[in-house]
């Protein structure tokens, strides 16, 4: 059997199976996620963590002195 000859029929059969499975599972309820909530997400009113770097920038001369 020459598969290259029948690729169009194989493609249409695969599309038909995928389409049928889509309609078959469309009425099924969505799965519920039953994982424990994270500690950070438990407090809804908590602010987003922010990192503040309070250091001065190096000058070109100071950068040149650093070991490579």
PQR file of N, CA, C, O and H, with PARSE charges and radii, in Angstrom:
ATOM      1  N   UNK A   1       0.844  -1.172   0.000 -0.4000 1.5000
ATOM      2  CA  UNK A   1       0.000   0.000   0.000 -0.0000 2.0000
ATOM      3  C   UNK A   1       0.894   1.240   0.000  0.5500 1.7000
ATOM      4  O   UNK A   1       1.799   1.353   0.827 -0.5500 1.4000
ATOM      5  N   UNK A   2       0.650   2.142  -0.896 -0.4000 1.5000
ATOM      6  CA  UNK A   2       1.434   3.357  -1.006 -0.0000 2.0000
ATOM      7  C   UNK A   2       0.793   4.434  -0.128  0.5500 1.7000
ATOM      8  O   UNK A   2      -0.276   4.952  -0.451 -0.5500 1.4000
ATOM      9  H   UNK A   2      -0.085   2.050  -1.567  0.4000 1.0000
ATOM     10  N   UNK A   3       1.455   4.766   0.984 -0.4000 1.5000
ATOM     11  CA  UNK A   3       0.883   5.718   1.942 -0.0000 2.0000
ATOM     12  C   UNK A   3       0.797   7.111   1.325  0.5500 1.7000
ATOM     13  O   UNK A   3      -0.159   7.838   1.597 -0.5500 1.4000
ATOM     14  H   UNK A   3       2.323   4.345   1.247  0.4000 1.0000
ATOM     15  N   UNK A   4       1.758   7.497   0.513 -0.4000 1.5000
ATOM     16  CA  UNK A   4       1.745   8.822  -0.102 -0.0000 2.0000
ATOM     17  C   UNK A   4       0.504   9.025  -0.957  0.5500 1.7000
ATOM     18  O   UNK A   4       0.000  10.142  -1.066 -0.5500 1.4000
ATOM     19  H   UNK A   4       2.535   6.907   0.293  0.4000 1.0000
ATOM     20  N   UNK A   5       0.009   7.953  -1.563 -0.4000 1.5000
ATOM     21  CA  UNK A   5      -1.195   8.044  -2.388 -0.0000 2.0000
ATOM     22  C   UNK A   5      -2.436   8.333  -1.555  0.5500 1.7000
ATOM     23  O   UNK A   5      -3.360   9.006  -2.011 -0.5500 1.4000
ATOM     24  H   UNK A   5       0.418   7.045  -1.474  0.4000 1.0000
ATOM     25  N   UNK A   6      -2.446   7.823  -0.342 -0.4000 1.5000
ATOM     26  CA  UNK A   6      -3.641   7.892   0.492 -0.0000 2.0000
ATOM     27  C   UNK A   6      -3.532   8.932   1.617  0.5500 1.7000
ATOM     28  O   UNK A   6      -4.306   8.879   2.573 -0.5500 1.4000
ATOM     29  H   UNK A   6      -1.696   7.277   0.029  0.4000 1.0000
ATOM     30  N   UNK A   7      -2.598   9.862   1.519 -0.4000 1.5000
ATOM     31  CA  UNK A   7      -2.416  10.852   2.577 -0.0000 2.0000
ATOM     32  C   UNK A   7      -3.646  11.738   2.748  0.5500 1.7000
ATOM     33  O   UNK A   7      -3.964  12.119   3.874 -0.5500 1.4000
ATOM     34  H   UNK A   7      -1.970   9.905   0.742  0.4000 1.0000
ATOM     35  N   UNK A   8      -4.337  12.073   1.680 -0.4000 1.5000
ATOM     36  CA  UNK A   8      -5.534  12.913   1.789 -0.0000 2.0000
ATOM     37  C   UNK A   8      -6.619  12.185   2.580  0.5500 1.7000
ATOM     38  O   UNK A   8      -7.274  12.786   3.431 -0.5500 1.4000
ATOM     39  H   UNK A   8      -4.078  11.764   0.765  0.4000 1.0000
ATOM     40  N   UNK A   9      -6.810  10.907   2.307 -0.4000 1.5000
ATOM     41  CA  UNK A   9      -7.822  10.134   3.031 -0.0000 2.0000
ATOM     42  C   UNK A   9      -7.432   9.978   4.501  0.5500 1.7000
ATOM     43  O   UNK A   9      -8.293  10.052   5.378 -0.5500 1.4000
ATOM     44  H   UNK A   9      -6.278  10.418   1.616  0.4000 1.0000
ATOM     45  N   UNK A  10      -6.150   9.765   4.778 -0.4000 1.5000
ATOM     46  CA  UNK A  10      -5.677   9.650   6.160 -0.0000 2.0000
ATOM     47  C   UNK A  10      -5.893  10.967   6.896  0.5500 1.7000
ATOM     48  O   UNK A  10      -6.334  10.969   8.046 -0.5500 1.4000
ATOM     49  H   UNK A  10      -5.451   9.704   4.066  0.4000 1.0000
ATOM     50  N   UNK A  11      -5.588  12.080   6.248 -0.4000 1.5000
ATOM     51  CA  UNK A  11      -5.775  13.395   6.852 -0.0000 2.0000
ATOM     52  C   UNK A  11      -7.247  13.632   7.165  0.5500 1.7000
ATOM     53  O   UNK A  11      -7.572  14.094   8.258 -0.5500 1.4000
ATOM     54  H   UNK A  11      -5.230  12.079   5.315  0.4000 1.0000
ATOM     55  N   UNK A  12      -8.134  13.330   6.240 -0.4000 1.5000
ATOM     56  CA  UNK A  12      -9.566  13.542   6.463 -0.0000 2.0000
ATOM     57  C   UNK A  12     -10.093  12.643   7.579  0.5500 1.7000
ATOM     58  O   UNK A  12     -10.959  13.056   8.351 -0.5500 1.4000
ATOM     59  H   UNK A  12      -7.869  12.955   5.352  0.4000 1.0000
ATOM     60  N   UNK A  13      -9.581  11.426   7.670 -0.4000 1.5000
ATOM     61  CA  UNK A  13      -9.999  10.523   8.746 -0.0000 2.0000
ATOM     62  C   UNK A  13      -9.555  11.051  10.104  0.5500 1.7000
ATOM     63  O   UNK A  13     -10.306  10.986  11.078 -0.5500 1.4000
ATOM     64  H   UNK A  13      -8.878  11.091   7.044  0.4000 1.0000
ATOM     65  N   UNK A  14      -8.342  11.571  10.167 -0.4000 1.5000
ATOM     66  CA  UNK A  14      -7.833  12.135  11.427 -0.0000 2.0000
ATOM     67  C   UNK A  14      -8.644  13.363  11.816  0.5500 1.7000
ATOM     68  O   UNK A  14      -8.984  13.527  12.988 -0.5500 1.4000
ATOM     69  H   UNK A  14      -7.733  11.624   9.376  0.4000 1.0000
ATOM     70  N   UNK A  15      -8.958  14.223  10.865 -0.4000 1.5000
ATOM     71  CA  UNK A  15      -9.759  15.410  11.156 -0.0000 2.0000
ATOM     72  C   UNK A  15     -11.145  15.003  11.639  0.5500 1.7000
ATOM     73  O   UNK A  15     -11.681  15.628  12.554 -0.5500 1.4000
ATOM     74  H   UNK A  15      -8.682  14.090   9.913  0.4000 1.0000
ATOM     75  N   UNK A  16     -11.731  13.983  11.052 -0.4000 1.5000
ATOM     76  CA  UNK A  16     -13.050  13.512  11.475 -0.0000 2.0000
ATOM     77  C   UNK A  16     -13.013  12.971  12.903  0.5500 1.7000
ATOM     78  O   UNK A  16     -13.927  13.231  13.686 -0.5500 1.4000
ATOM     79  H   UNK A  16     -11.295  13.475  10.308  0.4000 1.0000
ATOM     80  N   UNK A  17     -11.966  12.221  13.249 -0.4000 1.5000
ATOM     81  CA  UNK A  17     -11.848  11.680  14.611 -0.0000 2.0000
ATOM     82  C   UNK A  17     -11.658  12.810  15.617  0.5500 1.7000
ATOM     83  O   UNK A  17     -12.263  12.794  16.689 -0.5500 1.4000
ATOM     84  H   UNK A  17     -11.224  12.010  12.613  0.4000 1.0000
ATOM     85  N   UNK A  18     -10.831  13.781  15.282 -0.4000 1.5000
ATOM     86  CA  UNK A  18     -10.606  14.913  16.192 -0.0000 2.0000
ATOM     87  C   UNK A  18     -11.886  15.722  16.362  0.5500 1.7000
ATOM     88  O   UNK A  18     -12.220  16.127  17.476 -0.5500 1.4000
ATOM     89  H   UNK A  18     -10.340  13.794  14.411  0.4000 1.0000
ATOM     90  N   UNK A  19     -12.604  15.959  15.270 -0.4000 1.5000
ATOM     91  CA  UNK A  19     -13.863  16.698  15.358 -0.0000 2.0000
ATOM     92  C   UNK A  19     -14.892  15.969  16.191  0.5500 1.7000
ATOM     93  O   UNK A  19     -15.601  16.595  16.979 -0.5500 1.4000
ATOM     94  H   UNK A  19     -12.333  15.630  14.366  0.4000 1.0000
ATOM     95  N   UNK A  20     -14.991  14.650  16.036 -0.4000 1.5000
ATOM     96  CA  UNK A  20     -15.942  13.871  16.818 -0.0000 2.0000
ATOM     97  C   UNK A  20     -15.582  13.888  18.297  0.5500 1.7000
ATOM     98  O   UNK A  20     -16.466  13.983  19.148 -0.5500 1.4000
ATOM     99  H   UNK A  20     -14.415  14.142  15.396  0.4000 1.0000
ATOM    100  N   UNK A  21     -14.288  13.796  18.614 -0.4000 1.5000
ATOM    101  CA  UNK A  21     -13.890  13.816  20.022 -0.0000 2.0000
ATOM    102  C   UNK A  21     -14.114  15.194  20.639  0.5500 1.7000
ATOM    103  O   UNK A  21     -14.380  15.297  21.837 -0.5500 1.4000
ATOM    104  H   UNK A  21     -13.569  13.718  17.923  0.4000 1.0000
ATOM    105  N   UNK A  22     -14.008  16.253  19.838 -0.4000 1.5000
ATOM    106  CA  UNK A  22     -14.273  17.599  20.348 -0.0000 2.0000
ATOM    107  C   UNK A  22     -15.736  17.733  20.747  0.5500 1.7000
ATOM    108  O   UNK A  22     -16.047  18.263  21.813 -0.5500 1.4000
ATOM    109  H   UNK A  22     -13.792  16.170  18.865  0.4000 1.0000
ATOM    110  N   UNK A  23     -16.630  17.256  19.894 -0.4000 1.5000
ATOM    111  CA  UNK A  23     -18.048  17.329  20.220 -0.0000 2.0000
ATOM    112  C   UNK A  23     -18.413  16.392  21.362  0.5500 1.7000
ATOM    113  O   UNK A  23     -19.314  16.697  22.143 -0.5500 1.4000
ATOM    114  H   UNK A  23     -16.377  16.826  19.027  0.4000 1.0000
ATOM    115  N   UNK A  24     -17.736  15.270  21.472 -0.4000 1.5000
ATOM    116  CA  UNK A  24     -18.038  14.313  22.527 -0.0000 2.0000
ATOM    117  C   UNK A  24     -17.631  14.842  23.897  0.5500 1.7000
ATOM    118  O   UNK A  24     -18.292  14.544  24.892 -0.5500 1.4000
ATOM    119  H   UNK A  24     -17.004  15.023  20.837  0.4000 1.0000
ATOM    120  N   UNK A  25     -16.559  15.619  23.966 -0.4000 1.5000
ATOM    121  CA  UNK A  25     -16.084  16.127  25.254 -0.0000 2.0000
ATOM    122  C   UNK A  25     -16.566  17.541  25.549  0.5500 1.7000
ATOM    123  O   UNK A  25     -16.230  18.088  26.600 -0.5500 1.4000
ATOM    124  H   UNK A  25     -16.022  15.861  23.158  0.4000 1.0000
ATOM    125  N   UNK A  26     -17.341  18.150  24.659 -0.4000 1.5000
ATOM    126  CA  UNK A  26     -17.777  19.533  24.862 -0.0000 2.0000
ATOM    127  C   UNK A  26     -18.735  19.651  26.032  0.5500 1.7000
ATOM    128  O   UNK A  26     -18.733  20.676  26.714 -0.5500 1.4000
ATOM    129  H   UNK A  26     -17.614  17.706  23.805  0.4000 1.0000
ATOM    130  N   UNK A  27     -19.548  18.648  26.287 -0.4000 1.5000
ATOM    131  CA  UNK A  27     -20.520  18.716  27.375 -0.0000 2.0000
ATOM    132  C   UNK A  27     -19.969  18.267  28.706  0.5500 1.7000
ATOM    133  O   UNK A  27     -20.644  18.411  29.726 -0.5500 1.4000
ATOM    134  H   UNK A  27     -19.550  17.815  25.733  0.4000 1.0000
ATOM    135  N   UNK A  28     -18.778  17.732  28.732 -0.4000 1.5000
ATOM    136  CA  UNK A  28     -18.193  17.239  29.975 -0.0000 2.0000
ATOM    137  C   UNK A  28     -17.796  18.416  30.860  0.5500 1.7000
ATOM    138  O   UNK A  28     -17.324  19.437  30.360 -0.5500 1.4000
ATOM    139  H   UNK A  28     -18.230  17.615  27.904  0.4000 1.0000
ATOM    140  N   UNK A  29     -17.983  18.279  32.174 -0.4000 1.5000
ATOM    141  CA  UNK A  29     -17.583  19.370  33.069 -0.0000 2.0000
ATOM    142  C   UNK A  29     -16.066  19.506  33.109  0.5500 1.7000
ATOM    143  O   UNK A  29     -15.328  18.532  32.961 -0.5500 1.4000
ATOM    144  H   UNK A  29     -18.367  17.450  32.580  0.4000 1.0000
ATOM    145  N   UNK A  30     -15.631  20.723  33.309 -0.4000 1.5000
ATOM    146  CA  UNK A  30     -14.196  20.991  33.373 -0.0000 2.0000
ATOM    147  C   UNK A  30     -13.633  20.424  34.669  0.5500 1.7000
ATOM    148  O   UNK A  30     -14.309  20.475  35.697 -0.5500 1.4000
ATOM    149  H   UNK A  30     -16.230  21.514  33.429  0.4000 1.0000
ATOM    150  N   UNK A  31     -12.424  19.889  34.654 -0.4000 1.5000
ATOM    151  CA  UNK A  31     -11.840  19.358  35.889 -0.0000 2.0000
ATOM    152  C   UNK A  31     -11.537  20.493  36.864  0.5500 1.7000
ATOM    153  O   UNK A  31     -11.115  21.578  36.463 -0.5500 1.4000
ATOM    154  H   UNK A  31     -11.875  19.848  33.819  0.4000 1.0000
ATOM    155  N   UNK A  32     -11.756  20.226  38.135 -0.4000 1.5000
ATOM    156  CA  UNK A  32     -11.473  21.234  39.155 -0.0000 2.0000
ATOM    157  C   UNK A  32     -10.070  21.042  39.682  0.5500 1.7000
ATOM    158  O   UNK A  32      -9.584  19.919  39.812 -0.5500 1.4000
ATOM    159  H   UNK A  32     -12.098  19.345  38.460  0.4000 1.0000
ATOM    160  N   UNK A  33      -9.432  22.150  39.980 -0.4000 1.5000
ATOM    161  CA  UNK A  33      -8.065  22.100  40.499 -0.0000 2.0000
ATOM    162  C   UNK A  33      -8.154  22.038  42.022  0.5500 1.7000
ATOM    163  O   UNK A  33      -8.738  22.921  42.649 -0.5500 1.4000
ATOM    164  H   UNK A  33      -9.827  23.062  39.875  0.4000 1.0000
ATOM    165  N   UNK A  34      -7.580  21.004  42.611 -0.4000 1.5000
ATOM    166  CA  UNK A  34      -7.677  20.807  44.047 -0.0000 2.0000
ATOM    167  C   UNK A  34      -6.323  20.935  44.714  0.5500 1.7000
ATOM    168  O   UNK A  34      -5.932  20.064  45.491 -0.5500 1.4000
ATOM    169  H   UNK A  34      -7.106  20.286  42.102  0.4000 1.0000
ATOM    170  N   UNK A  35      -5.617  21.983  44.430 -0.4000 1.5000
ATOM    171  CA  UNK A  35      -4.313  22.175  45.069 -0.0000 2.0000
ATOM    172  C   UNK A  35      -4.468  23.151  46.224  0.5500 1.7000
ATOM    173  O   UNK A  35      -5.367  23.992  46.227 -0.5500 1.4000
ATOM    174  H   UNK A  35      -5.934  22.691  43.799  0.4000 1.0000
ATOM    175  N   UNK A  36      -3.600  23.030  47.184 -0.4000 1.5000
ATOM    176  CA  UNK A  36      -3.631  23.916  48.339 -0.0000 2.0000
ATOM    177  C   UNK A  36      -3.185  25.310  47.916  0.5500 1.7000
ATOM    178  O   UNK A  36      -2.257  25.445  47.118 -0.5500 1.4000
ATOM    179  H   UNK A  36      -2.870  22.347  47.182  0.4000 1.0000
ATOM    180  N   UNK A  37      -3.831  26.344  48.437 -0.4000 1.5000
ATOM    181  CA  UNK A  37      -3.422  27.697  48.076 -0.0000 2.0000
ATOM    182  C   UNK A  37      -2.038  28.017  48.628  0.5500 1.7000
ATOM    183  O   UNK A  37      -1.658  27.545  49.700 -0.5500 1.4000
ATOM    184  H   UNK A  37      -4.585  26.234  49.085  0.4000 1.0000
ATOM    185  N   UNK A  38      -1.307  28.811  47.895 -0.4000 1.5000
ATOM    186  CA  UNK A  38       0.029  29.211  48.348 -0.0000 2.0000
ATOM    187  C   UNK A  38      -0.086  30.184  49.506  0.5500 1.7000
ATOM    188  O   UNK A  38      -1.092  30.880  49.642 -0.5500 1.4000
ATOM    189  H   UNK A  38      -1.616  29.194  47.025  0.4000 1.0000
ATOM    190  N   UNK A  39       0.921  30.233  50.322 -0.4000 1.5000
ATOM    191  CA  UNK A  39       0.897  31.114  51.484 -0.0000 2.0000
ATOM    192  C   UNK A  39       0.823  32.570  51.066  0.5500 1.7000
ATOM    193  O   UNK A  39       0.157  33.368  51.726 -0.5500 1.4000
ATOM    194  H   UNK A  39       1.738  29.667  50.211  0.4000 1.0000
ATOM    195  N   UNK A  40       1.497  32.928  49.979 -0.4000 1.5000
ATOM    196  CA  UNK A  40       1.502  34.317  49.534 -0.0000 2.0000
ATOM    197  C   UNK A  40       0.151  34.724  48.957  0.5500 1.7000
ATOM    198  O   UNK A  40      -0.241  35.886  49.055 -0.5500 1.4000
ATOM    199  H   UNK A  40       2.037  32.279  49.444  0.4000 1.0000
ATOM    200  N   UNK A  41      -0.568  33.766  48.351 -0.4000 1.5000
ATOM    201  CA  UNK A  41      -1.846  34.107  47.751 -0.0000 2.0000
ATOM    202  C   UNK A  41      -2.979  34.037  48.758  0.5500 1.7000
ATOM    203  O   UNK A  41      -4.107  34.408  48.431 -0.5500 1.4000
ATOM    204  H   UNK A  41      -0.250  32.821  48.271  0.4000 1.0000
ATOM    205  N   UNK A  42      -2.714  33.570  49.977 -0.4000 1.5000
ATOM    206  CA  UNK A  42      -3.763  33.488  50.978 -0.0000 2.0000
ATOM    207  C   UNK A  42      -4.194  34.881  51.421  0.5500 1.7000
ATOM    208  O   UNK A  42      -5.375  35.104  51.691 -0.5500 1.4000
ATOM    209  H   UNK A  42      -1.798  33.268  50.243  0.4000 1.0000
ATOM    210  N   UNK A  43      -3.269  35.807  51.497 -0.4000 1.5000
ATOM    211  CA  UNK A  43      -3.576  37.179  51.884 -0.0000 2.0000
ATOM    212  C   UNK A  43      -3.768  37.997  50.621  0.5500 1.7000
ATOM    213  O   UNK A  43      -2.795  38.382  49.974 -0.5500 1.4000
ATOM    214  H   UNK A  43      -2.310  35.626  51.277  0.4000 1.0000
ATOM    215  N   UNK A  44      -5.008  38.263  50.270 -0.4000 1.5000
ATOM    216  CA  UNK A  44      -5.309  38.950  49.023 -0.0000 2.0000
ATOM    217  C   UNK A  44      -4.872  40.406  49.070  0.5500 1.7000
ATOM    218  O   UNK A  44      -4.514  40.981  48.042 -0.5500 1.4000
ATOM    219  H   UNK A  44      -5.799  37.951  50.796  0.4000 1.0000
ATOM    220  N   UNK A  45      -4.900  40.996  50.234 -0.4000 1.5000
ATOM    221  CA  UNK A  45      -4.588  42.421  50.362 -0.0000 2.0000
ATOM    222  C   UNK A  45      -3.090  42.709  50.443  0.5500 1.7000
ATOM    223  O   UNK A  45      -2.702  43.873  50.543 -0.5500 1.4000
ATOM    224  H   UNK A  45      -5.191  40.529  51.069  0.4000 1.0000
ATOM    225  N   UNK A  46      -2.248  41.694  50.402 -0.4000 1.5000
ATOM    226  CA  UNK A  46      -0.810  41.927  50.512 -0.0000 2.0000
ATOM    227  C   UNK A  46      -0.293  42.621  49.256  0.5500 1.7000
ATOM    228  O   UNK A  46      -0.783  42.383  48.152 -0.5500 1.4000
ATOM    229  H   UNK A  46      -2.564  40.749  50.321  0.4000 1.0000
ATOM    230  N   UNK A  47       0.678  43.458  49.441 -0.4000 1.5000
ATOM    231  CA  UNK A  47       1.254  44.214  48.326 -0.0000 2.0000
ATOM    232  C   UNK A  47       2.240  43.353  47.560  0.5500 1.7000
ATOM    233  O   UNK A  47       2.736  42.347  48.068 -0.5500 1.4000
ATOM    234  H   UNK A  47       1.076  43.651  50.338  0.4000 1.0000
ATOM    235  N   UNK A  48       2.512  43.754  46.353 -0.4000 1.5000
ATOM    236  CA  UNK A  48       3.494  43.058  45.533 -0.0000 2.0000
ATOM    237  C   UNK A  48       4.880  43.337  46.099  0.5500 1.7000
ATOM    238  O   UNK A  48       5.205  44.493  46.370 -0.5500 1.4000
ATOM    239  H   UNK A  48       2.109  44.571  45.940  0.4000 1.0000
ATOM    240  N   UNK A  49       5.705  42.308  46.284 -0.4000 1.5000
ATOM    241  CA  UNK A  49       7.044  42.555  46.830 -0.0000 2.0000
ATOM    242  C   UNK A  49       7.885  43.397  45.874  0.5500 1.7000
ATOM    243  O   UNK A  49       7.905  43.161  44.666 -0.5500 1.4000
ATOM    244  H   UNK A  49       5.440  41.369  46.064  0.4000 1.0000
ATOM    245  N   UNK A  50       8.567  44.365  46.432 -0.4000 1.5000
ATOM    246  CA  UNK A  50       9.385  45.279  45.651 -0.0000 2.0000
ATOM    247  C   UNK A  50      10.802  45.242  46.204  0.5500 1.7000
ATOM    248  O   UNK A  50      11.007  45.302  47.417 -0.5500 1.4000
ATOM    249  H   UNK A  50       8.551  44.556  47.413  0.4000 1.0000
ATOM    250  N   UNK A  51      11.777  45.141  45.306 -0.4000 1.5000
ATOM    251  CA  UNK A  51      13.174  45.151  45.708 -0.0000 2.0000
ATOM    252  C   UNK A  51      13.723  46.546  45.475  0.5500 1.7000
ATOM    253  O   UNK A  51      13.638  47.082  44.370 -0.5500 1.4000
ATOM    254  H   UNK A  51      11.611  45.092  44.321  0.4000 1.0000
ATOM    255  N   UNK A  52      14.287  47.131  46.527 -0.4000 1.5000
ATOM    256  CA  UNK A  52      14.858  48.471  46.432 -0.0000 2.0000
ATOM    257  C   UNK A  52      16.366  48.350  46.653  0.5500 1.7000
ATOM    258  O   UNK A  52      16.812  47.848  47.685 -0.5500 1.4000
ATOM    259  H   UNK A  52      14.356  46.695  47.425  0.4000 1.0000
ATOM    260  N   UNK A  53      17.139  48.811  45.684 -0.4000 1.5000
ATOM    261  CA  UNK A  53      18.596  48.789  45.788 -0.0000 2.0000
ATOM    262  C   UNK A  53      19.041  50.210  46.128  0.5500 1.7000
ATOM    263  O   UNK A  53      18.864  51.145  45.347 -0.5500 1.4000
ATOM    264  H   UNK A  53      16.777  49.219  44.846  0.4000 1.0000
ATOM    265  N   UNK A  54      19.617  50.337  47.303 -0.4000 1.5000
ATOM    266  CA  UNK A  54      20.030  51.672  47.734 -0.0000 2.0000
ATOM    267  C   UNK A  54      21.555  51.752  47.755  0.5500 1.7000
ATOM    268  O   UNK A  54      22.170  51.847  48.817 -0.5500 1.4000
ATOM    269  H   UNK A  54      19.762  49.578  47.937  0.4000 1.0000
ATOM    270  N   UNK A  55      22.139  51.712  46.589 -0.4000 1.5000
ATOM    271  CA  UNK A  55      23.588  51.810  46.461 -0.0000 2.0000
ATOM    272  C   UNK A  55      23.897  52.781  45.331  0.5500 1.7000
ATOM    273  O   UNK A  55      23.114  52.945  44.395 -0.5500 1.4000
ATOM    274  H   UNK A  55      21.639  51.635  45.727  0.4000 1.0000
ATOM    275  N   UNK A  56      25.042  53.414  45.439 -0.4000 1.5000
ATOM    276  CA  UNK A  56      25.392  54.359  44.380 -0.0000 2.0000
ATOM    277  C   UNK A  56      26.038  53.608  43.228  0.5500 1.7000
ATOM    278  O   UNK A  56      26.580  52.519  43.413 -0.5500 1.4000
ATOM    279  H   UNK A  56      25.679  53.281  46.200  0.4000 1.0000
ATOM    280  N   UNK A  57      25.978  54.188  42.053 -0.4000 1.5000
ATOM    281  CA  UNK A  57      26.545  53.562  40.862 -0.0000 2.0000
ATOM    282  C   UNK A  57      28.056  53.771  40.836  0.5500 1.7000
ATOM    283  O   UNK A  57      28.559  54.774  41.343 -0.5500 1.4000
ATOM    284  H   UNK A  57      25.538  55.073  41.903  0.4000 1.0000
ATOM    285  N   UNK A  58      28.764  52.836  40.252 -0.4000 1.5000
ATOM    286  CA  UNK A  58      30.208  52.940  40.143 -0.0000 2.0000
ATOM    287  C   UNK A  58      30.570  53.863  38.984  0.5500 1.7000
ATOM    288  O   UNK A  58      29.913  53.879  37.942 -0.5500 1.4000
ATOM    289  H   UNK A  58      28.356  52.022  39.840  0.4000 1.0000
ATOM    290  N   UNK A  59      31.613  54.612  39.196 -0.4000 1.5000
ATOM    291  CA  UNK A  59      32.109  55.457  38.111 -0.0000 2.0000
ATOM    292  C   UNK A  59      32.947  54.595  37.165  0.5500 1.7000
ATOM    293  O   UNK A  59      33.245  53.441  37.472 -0.5500 1.4000
ATOM    294  H   UNK A  59      32.147  54.599  40.042  0.4000 1.0000
ATOM    295  N   UNK A  60      33.319  55.150  36.034 -0.4000 1.5000
ATOM    296  CA  UNK A  60      34.116  54.414  35.057 -0.0000 2.0000
ATOM    297  C   UNK A  60      35.480  54.033  35.638  0.5500 1.7000
ATOM    298  O   UNK A  60      35.990  52.951  35.347 -0.5500 1.4000
ATOM    299  H   UNK A  60      33.077  56.088  35.785  0.4000 1.0000
ATOM    300  N   UNK A  61      36.069  54.894  36.444 -0.4000 1.5000
ATOM    301  CA  UNK A  61      37.363  54.604  37.049 -0.0000 2.0000
ATOM    302  C   UNK A  61      37.246  53.462  38.056  0.5500 1.7000
ATOM    303  O   UNK A  61      38.127  52.605  38.129 -0.5500 1.4000
ATOM    304  H   UNK A  61      35.655  55.773  36.680  0.4000 1.0000
ATOM    305  N   UNK A  62      36.156  53.447  38.836 -0.4000 1.5000
ATOM    306  CA  UNK A  62      35.960  52.366  39.799 -0.0000 2.0000
ATOM    307  C   UNK A  62      35.684  51.030  39.096  0.5500 1.7000
ATOM    308  O   UNK A  62      36.129  49.981  39.560 -0.5500 1.4000
ATOM    309  H   UNK A  62      35.440  54.143  38.777  0.4000 1.0000
ATOM    310  N   UNK A  63      34.963  51.071  37.998 -0.4000 1.5000
ATOM    311  CA  UNK A  63      34.709  49.861  37.218 -0.0000 2.0000
ATOM    312  C   UNK A  63      36.002  49.299  36.633  0.5500 1.7000
ATOM    313  O   UNK A  63      36.189  48.084  36.564 -0.5500 1.4000
ATOM    314  H   UNK A  63      34.601  51.924  37.621  0.4000 1.0000
ATOM    315  N   UNK A  64      36.893  50.200  36.213 -0.4000 1.5000
ATOM    316  CA  UNK A  64      38.154  49.773  35.594 -0.0000 2.0000
ATOM    317  C   UNK A  64      39.056  49.092  36.638  0.5500 1.7000
ATOM    318  O   UNK A  64      39.852  48.222  36.286 -0.5500 1.4000
ATOM    319  H   UNK A  64      36.741  51.187  36.269  0.4000 1.0000
ATOM    320  N   UNK A  65      38.941  49.472  37.894 -0.4000 1.5000
ATOM    321  CA  UNK A  65      39.763  48.898  38.947 -0.0000 2.0000
ATOM    322  C   UNK A  65      39.293  47.522  39.397  0.5500 1.7000
ATOM    323  O   UNK A  65      40.044  46.802  40.056 -0.5500 1.4000
ATOM    324  H   UNK A  65      38.295  50.179  38.180  0.4000 1.0000
ATOM    325  N   UNK A  66      38.068  47.145  39.055 -0.4000 1.5000
ATOM    326  CA  UNK A  66      37.549  45.847  39.498 -0.0000 2.0000
ATOM    327  C   UNK A  66      38.269  44.719  38.771  0.5500 1.7000
ATOM    328  O   UNK A  66      38.605  44.845  37.594 -0.5500 1.4000
ATOM    329  H   UNK A  66      37.458  47.730  38.520  0.4000 1.0000
ATOM    330  N   UNK A  67      38.507  43.609  39.484 -0.4000 1.5000
ATOM    331  CA  UNK A  67      39.165  42.460  38.812 -0.0000 2.0000
ATOM    332  C   UNK A  67      38.183  41.813  37.820  0.5500 1.7000
ATOM    333  O   UNK A  67      36.974  41.766  38.051 -0.5500 1.4000
ATOM    334  H   UNK A  67      38.234  43.507  40.441  0.4000 1.0000
ATOM    335  N   UNK A  68      38.726  41.337  36.755 -0.4000 1.5000
ATOM    336  CA  UNK A  68      37.865  40.758  35.705 -0.0000 2.0000
ATOM    337  C   UNK A  68      37.711  39.314  35.887  0.5500 1.7000
ATOM    338  O   UNK A  68      37.024  38.662  35.100 -0.5500 1.4000
ATOM    339  H   UNK A  68      39.707  41.375  36.567  0.4000 1.0000
TER
END
